[in-house]
Amino acid sequence: MDVKATVLIKPDQDGRRDDALMQEAAQLLQANGVTVLRVGRTGISISAPSVDFQRVLGITPEPDMTRSYLVQSSDQRLQAIIQSLDVAAPARKF
């Protein structure tokens, strides 16, 4: 089952996120096999199996749990530009 998350890029000195860095991060994630769903103004929505989160971003998302993670990517450039990763638990139907 794929996990969906939002990647947050480190802001510049003025607290803004650079569009060029957002696009670069999206390209690096795609090159590493992660599906980029949307590049927004403050983050990148992604989807991938849990094993890809471990391989590319160095984290193991917990199923059914909303949580923020600090990324420990083996890709030096991703590590330099990603601030954090927010994983949202799937919605539950009542």
Buried (B, 14 or more C-beta within 10 A) or exposed (E): EEBBBBBBBEEEEEEEBBEEBBEBBBEBBEEBEBBBBEBEEEBBBBEBBBEBBBBBBBBEBEEEEEEEBEBEBEBEEBEEBBBBBBBEBEEEEE
